[in-house]
Structure formats: structure tokens, C-alpha cells
């Protein structure tokens, strides 16, 4: 499916230029969006989304160099050597330490998009129910549309839903405050099944090669107490998670992006993976994981890097569980 020309409005712009289209900037006087009329009780948002309401990281002073062993290379700390009196930097520090709170320049989805937000979320969810959690992780966009057309239990995706999906993928995530790279360029990009391996007892897949080898080495070096908690995520999977987080954030796209990479920006789509402590449940997706013996062993190995360490400048909260592969 080609990107439609009318999606050109998903670009950097002012609140005035974007008003009534896809998103708008919140302000100090803005009220909390009203989602009561959207039947939120009928939604089944995954546990990994629900637990994203974890407390803000107890990070050291923002401009200090990283202290976690193996987190980043020495040269990568230079980016933090900035003017400590910068108002914009101080504002950023405050925002990231309180990433679950709304902030003055946050970007929101306008009310006229709420209905399609929910209908898209629910229809994608029906696809996941039909094909199973594991298969859903590697499902492509075109495959998703075909399933909708074929199975009445899912139903054909409407034009409004596909436009909304494409719009989320095409949007300029820097508008939200997310400064990470876009690593998947095409919405219709597929994950070759022959390039993946399903990891036993996890329900997740890893890419063969570097990802699979690194995970195996971690398991060999740390032991049976560490496990894969999230592997490959296709654009479909990442979009479903991002929509769920947006719903939980009451339409605040910026808040959602502080906890979850927007569609097309997730390194889970090209190699990264998450690990956790066996039996630790939802805490594996909170800062509590950083206090486990498993995380300490992970750091002590020396060859593991964390994609979003403390005090990163990508607009993303601290994720001690997210292993950097590529």
C-alpha cells in the first residue's frame, strides 16, 4: 500500500497549522481529555502497557556522565556536557524525571480522532486474538489487512482506520518529543520468517544471527533465572502497543512516546530485545528490574549495552531491561 499524498500534513508544524487534523499541542490551560464516552472498560490493554505507569527514575543529576558499567561508551557521554543554566535543558530534565505527568508542550490527539483511535485498537486486537500472541509479534501490515478481509470475527479495516494507522507511522515523532531514529522506513516492510527463531517458553521471536547469539550468551552466562520478555516487534505490534499507551495516556502522544517508541522507531523491529527475571512479572518493565541480581549480572558481564540508559537525551525513560543489539 502506497503512502497517500494527503498524509503530507503529518509533518512538523504549529498548533494552528495542525488544528483539526492529527494532533495539537497542549497548553497550561488545556483540560484533561474526556475518554469516558469511548467505553474504555471494554478494552484489554496488555499488562506490559499497564505497568508503564511506574514511578519516575531516581536518576542522578542529568548532566553527570553515566555510571552504569557497560551502559555506554566513554565518547557517548560527551553529549551531556552542556550549559547547566539552559532553560530548555532544565525543562527537559524535569519532564523526563516526571515522564508520566503531562507537560505544557505535549502533543495530543484531537477529539475528532478519538473514535478511530479506539476502533483501530480494537480491530488490531481482534487480529491478535485470532492468530495468537506469538504470531502477532511478526505480523506485517498487508497481512493484517488480508486477515481483516478474510475473517468476519475481525472485519475489514475501514478507510479511516487504515488512514489513521498510516498517519501514526508517517508522523514526525520529533513533534511528540521523541528524538530516536526511525529504523523502519516502510509501513509495508515484512519480517522474513526464515530470518527469525521462536524462543521456547517465551512466546517471542528473535532474529537469527546477532540477536539470537547474544541472547544465548546471556542465558549461558547468567543462567536460567533470566528470560526473554519481548523480542521482535513488527510495525503492527508496535503500533498496537503505541495506540494502547496513547489510550492509557488519555490522548497524550508525547506522554506515550516517553514510554514507548512510536511506530517505525522501535529497535525491536530490527534486532533489540528485552530481558527480565523469571517470575518477576510486570516488575520486569519497571525500574525495579535494575535492582535485581539478574540486572547486576547483566551489567557485570561488560559486553551488554542498554538502549535507553539513565539520562539519555532521546526523550525516553530509563529502560534497564532493553538490550541494545544493533
C-alpha positions as CSV (number, residue, x, y, z in Angstrom):
1,X,0.0,0.0,0.0
2,X,1.5,3.3,-1.1
3,X,1.6,6.2,1.3
4,X,-1.2,8.5,0.4
5,X,-0.5,12.1,-0.6
6,X,-2.9,13.6,1.9
7,X,-0.7,12.3,4.7
8,X,1.7,15.1,4.0
9,X,0.1,17.1,6.8
10,X,1.8,14.7,9.3
11,X,4.9,16.9,9.4
12,X,6.5,19.5,11.6
13,X,4.1,22.4,12.1
14,X,2.5,24.7,14.6
15,X,-0.7,24.1,16.5
16,X,-2.5,26.4,14.2
17,X,-1.4,24.5,11.1
18,X,-2.3,21.2,12.6
19,X,-5.5,22.2,14.3
20,X,-8.4,19.8,13.5
21,X,-6.1,17.3,11.8
22,X,-3.9,14.8,13.6
23,X,-2.5,16.3,16.7
24,X,-2.2,19.5,18.6
25,X,-0.1,21.0,21.3
26,X,-1.3,21.0,24.8
27,X,-1.1,24.1,26.9
28,X,-1.1,25.0,30.6
29,X,-4.8,25.8,30.4
30,X,-5.8,22.6,28.5
31,X,-8.1,20.2,30.3
32,X,-7.6,16.5,30.6
33,X,-9.2,14.8,27.6
34,X,-12.5,13.1,28.2
35,X,-12.4,9.4,27.3
36,X,-15.5,8.4,29.2
37,X,-17.6,8.1,26.1
38,X,-15.2,5.7,24.5
39,X,-16.2,2.6,26.5
40,X,-12.7,2.1,27.9
41,X,-13.9,-0.7,30.1
42,X,-14.2,-2.9,27.0
43,X,-10.5,-2.6,26.1
44,X,-8.0,-5.2,27.1
45,X,-4.7,-3.3,27.3
46,X,-1.8,-5.7,27.8
47,X,0.0,-6.0,31.1
48,X,3.2,-4.6,29.6
49,X,1.3,-1.4,28.9
50,X,-0.5,-1.2,32.2
51,X,2.7,-1.4,34.2
52,X,4.3,1.5,32.3
53,X,2.8,3.7,35.0
54,X,5.9,3.1,37.0
55,X,7.5,5.8,39.2
56,X,9.9,8.2,37.6
57,X,13.6,7.0,37.7
58,X,15.6,8.2,40.7
59,X,18.2,9.4,38.2
60,X,21.4,11.3,39.3
61,X,21.9,14.8,38.1
62,X,21.1,14.9,34.4
63,X,24.4,16.2,33.1
64,X,26.5,13.7,35.0
65,X,28.2,11.0,33.0
66,X,26.7,7.6,33.0
67,X,27.8,5.4,36.0
68,X,26.4,2.1,34.8
69,X,29.1,-0.3,33.7
70,X,28.8,-1.2,30.1
71,X,25.9,1.2,29.5
72,X,27.6,3.4,27.0
73,X,31.0,4.1,25.6
74,X,33.0,6.9,27.1
75,X,32.7,9.0,24.0
76,X,28.9,8.9,24.2
77,X,28.8,10.8,27.4
78,X,30.1,14.0,25.7
79,X,26.6,14.8,24.5
80,X,25.7,15.6,28.1
81,X,28.4,18.2,28.6
82,X,26.1,21.2,28.0
83,X,25.3,24.5,29.7
84,X,23.6,23.7,33.0
85,X,21.9,27.1,33.0
86,X,19.9,26.3,29.8
87,X,16.2,26.8,30.4
88,X,15.3,24.3,27.7
89,X,17.6,21.7,29.2
90,X,16.3,22.2,32.7
91,X,12.7,21.9,31.3
92,X,13.7,18.6,29.6
93,X,15.3,17.2,32.8
94,X,12.1,18.0,34.7
95,X,9.9,16.4,32.0
96,X,11.9,13.2,31.8
97,X,12.0,12.8,35.6
98,X,8.2,13.1,35.6
99,X,7.6,11.3,32.3
100,X,4.1,10.0,33.4
101,X,2.9,13.6,34.0
102,X,1.5,15.9,31.3
103,X,3.7,18.8,30.3
104,X,3.0,22.2,28.8
105,X,4.2,21.5,25.2
106,X,2.9,17.9,25.0
107,X,1.2,16.9,21.8
108,X,-2.3,15.5,22.0
109,X,-4.6,13.6,19.6
110,X,-7.6,15.9,18.8
111,X,-11.1,14.7,19.9
112,X,-12.2,14.1,16.4
113,X,-9.7,11.3,16.2
114,X,-10.7,9.5,19.4
115,X,-13.3,7.3,17.8
116,X,-10.9,5.9,15.2
117,X,-8.2,5.5,17.8
118,X,-10.4,3.1,19.7
119,X,-11.8,1.3,16.7
120,X,-8.3,0.7,15.2
121,X,-7.1,-0.5,18.6
122,X,-10.0,-3.0,18.9
123,X,-9.7,-4.3,15.4
124,X,-6.0,-4.9,15.6
125,X,-6.7,-6.6,18.9
126,X,-9.1,-9.0,17.2
127,X,-6.4,-9.9,14.8
128,X,-4.1,-10.7,17.7
129,X,-6.8,-12.9,19.3
130,X,-7.3,-14.8,16.1
131,X,-3.7,-15.6,15.2
132,X,-2.2,-15.7,18.7
133,X,0.3,-13.6,20.6
134,X,3.5,-15.1,19.2
135,X,2.5,-14.9,15.5
136,X,1.1,-11.3,16.0
137,X,4.7,-10.2,17.0
138,X,5.9,-10.7,13.5
139,X,2.8,-9.9,11.5
140,X,3.1,-7.5,8.6
141,X,0.7,-4.6,7.7
142,X,-0.5,-6.1,4.5
143,X,-1.0,-9.5,6.2
144,X,-3.1,-7.7,8.8
145,X,-5.4,-6.2,6.2
146,X,-5.8,-9.5,4.5
147,X,-6.9,-11.2,7.8
148,X,-9.4,-8.4,8.3
149,X,-10.9,-9.0,4.9
150,X,-10.9,-12.8,5.3
151,X,-12.3,-13.3,8.8
152,X,-15.6,-11.9,9.9
153,X,-14.5,-12.2,13.5
154,X,-12.1,-9.4,12.7
155,X,-13.8,-7.4,10.0
156,X,-12.4,-5.4,7.2
157,X,-10.3,-2.4,8.3
158,X,-12.1,0.8,7.3
159,X,-10.5,3.5,5.2
160,X,-10.5,5.7,8.4
161,X,-8.7,3.0,10.3
162,X,-6.0,2.4,7.7
163,X,-5.5,6.1,7.2
164,X,-5.1,6.5,11.0
165,X,-2.6,3.6,11.1
166,X,-0.6,5.1,8.2
167,X,-0.8,8.5,9.8
168,X,0.8,7.3,13.1
169,X,3.6,5.6,11.1
170,X,4.2,8.7,8.9
171,X,4.0,11.3,11.7
172,X,7.2,13.2,12.6
173,X,7.9,11.8,16.1
174,X,10.1,14.7,17.0
175,X,6.8,16.7,17.3
176,X,6.0,14.4,20.3
177,X,9.4,15.0,21.8
178,X,10.8,11.6,20.8
179,X,14.3,12.0,19.4
180,X,15.2,8.4,18.5
181,X,15.9,7.3,14.9
182,X,13.3,6.0,12.6
183,X,14.6,2.5,11.8
184,X,11.8,1.1,9.8
185,X,11.2,3.2,6.7
186,X,8.3,1.4,5.0
187,X,5.0,0.7,6.6
188,X,4.6,-2.4,4.5
189,X,8.0,-3.8,5.4
190,X,7.8,-7.5,6.3
191,X,9.8,-9.7,8.6
192,X,11.0,-12.8,6.8
193,X,10.0,-15.9,8.9
194,X,13.2,-17.7,7.8
195,X,15.2,-14.9,9.5
196,X,13.6,-15.5,12.8
197,X,13.6,-18.1,15.6
198,X,10.9,-18.6,18.1
199,X,12.4,-18.8,21.6
200,X,11.0,-21.7,23.6
201,X,8.7,-21.0,26.6
202,X,8.6,-17.2,25.9
203,X,6.1,-16.7,23.1
204,X,8.6,-14.4,21.4
205,X,10.9,-14.4,18.4
206,X,14.4,-13.2,17.8
207,X,16.3,-12.5,14.6
208,X,18.7,-15.2,13.7
209,X,22.3,-14.1,13.9
210,X,23.4,-11.4,16.3
211,X,20.2,-11.2,18.4
212,X,20.0,-15.0,18.8
213,X,23.7,-15.3,19.6
214,X,23.6,-12.5,22.2
215,X,20.6,-13.9,24.0
216,X,22.1,-17.4,24.1
217,X,25.3,-16.0,25.5
218,X,23.3,-14.1,28.2
219,X,21.5,-17.2,29.1
220,X,24.7,-19.2,29.3
221,X,26.5,-16.6,31.4
222,X,23.6,-15.6,33.7
223,X,21.6,-18.8,33.9
224,X,18.0,-19.9,33.9
225,X,16.8,-17.0,36.0
226,X,16.9,-14.6,33.1
227,X,14.4,-14.8,30.2
228,X,13.3,-13.1,27.1
229,X,10.3,-10.8,27.8
230,X,10.0,-9.1,24.4
231,X,11.7,-9.9,21.1
232,X,10.8,-9.0,17.5
233,X,8.0,-6.4,17.2
234,X,6.7,-5.8,13.7
235,X,5.2,-2.4,12.8
236,X,1.7,-3.8,13.5
237,X,2.7,-5.0,17.0
238,X,4.5,-1.7,17.9
239,X,1.6,0.3,16.6
240,X,-0.9,-1.7,18.7
241,X,1.2,-1.1,21.8
242,X,1.6,2.6,21.0
243,X,-2.1,3.1,20.5
244,X,-2.8,1.3,23.8
245,X,-0.3,3.6,25.5
246,X,-2.0,6.6,23.9
247,X,-5.3,5.5,25.2
248,X,-3.9,5.0,28.7
249,X,-2.3,8.5,28.4
250,X,-5.7,10.0,27.5
251,X,-4.6,11.0,24.0
252,X,-1.3,12.5,25.1
253,X,1.0,11.3,22.3
254,X,4.1,12.9,23.9
255,X,3.5,11.1,27.2
256,X,3.0,7.8,25.3
257,X,6.3,8.3,23.4
258,X,8.2,8.8,26.6
259,X,7.5,5.1,27.5
260,X,7.1,3.5,24.1
261,X,8.8,4.2,20.7
262,X,6.3,5.4,18.1
263,X,5.6,3.2,15.1
264,X,8.7,2.8,12.9
265,X,11.1,3.9,15.7
266,X,11.4,0.7,17.6
267,X,14.7,-1.2,17.5
268,X,12.7,-4.3,18.4
269,X,11.9,-4.3,14.7
270,X,15.5,-4.8,13.6
271,X,17.2,-6.6,16.5
272,X,16.9,-5.4,20.0
273,X,15.1,-7.4,22.7
274,X,14.0,-7.1,26.4
275,X,15.0,-9.4,29.2
276,X,13.7,-9.9,32.7
277,X,13.9,-12.0,35.8
278,X,11.9,-15.3,35.7
279,X,8.9,-15.0,38.0
280,X,9.2,-11.2,38.4
281,X,6.2,-10.5,36.3
282,X,5.3,-6.9,35.4
283,X,8.1,-5.5,37.5
284,X,10.4,-6.5,34.7
285,X,9.1,-3.5,32.8
286,X,9.8,-1.0,35.6
287,X,12.9,0.4,37.2
288,X,12.6,-2.3,39.8
289,X,14.4,-4.6,37.4
290,X,17.6,-2.6,37.8
291,X,17.8,-3.7,41.5
292,X,17.7,-7.4,40.7
293,X,20.7,-9.7,40.7
294,X,19.9,-10.5,37.1
295,X,20.4,-6.9,36.0
296,X,23.6,-6.6,38.1
297,X,25.0,-9.7,36.4
298,X,24.0,-8.3,33.1
299,X,26.0,-5.1,33.8
300,X,28.9,-7.0,35.2
301,X,29.3,-9.0,32.0
302,X,30.7,-5.9,30.4
303,X,29.6,-6.7,26.8
304,X,25.9,-5.7,27.2
305,X,24.7,-2.2,26.3
306,X,21.3,-0.7,27.3
307,X,19.5,1.1,24.5
308,X,17.9,3.7,26.8
309,X,20.2,4.2,29.9
310,X,19.7,6.7,32.7
311,X,19.7,10.3,31.5
312,X,19.5,9.5,27.8
313,X,18.6,12.5,25.6
314,X,16.2,10.7,23.3
315,X,13.1,11.6,25.1
316,X,12.7,8.1,26.5
317,X,12.6,7.0,30.1
318,X,15.2,4.7,31.7
319,X,14.7,1.1,30.4
320,X,17.2,-1.2,32.1
321,X,15.6,-4.2,30.5
322,X,16.1,-3.1,26.9
323,X,19.2,-4.8,25.4
324,X,20.9,-3.0,22.5
325,X,21.9,-5.2,19.7
326,X,22.2,-3.1,16.6
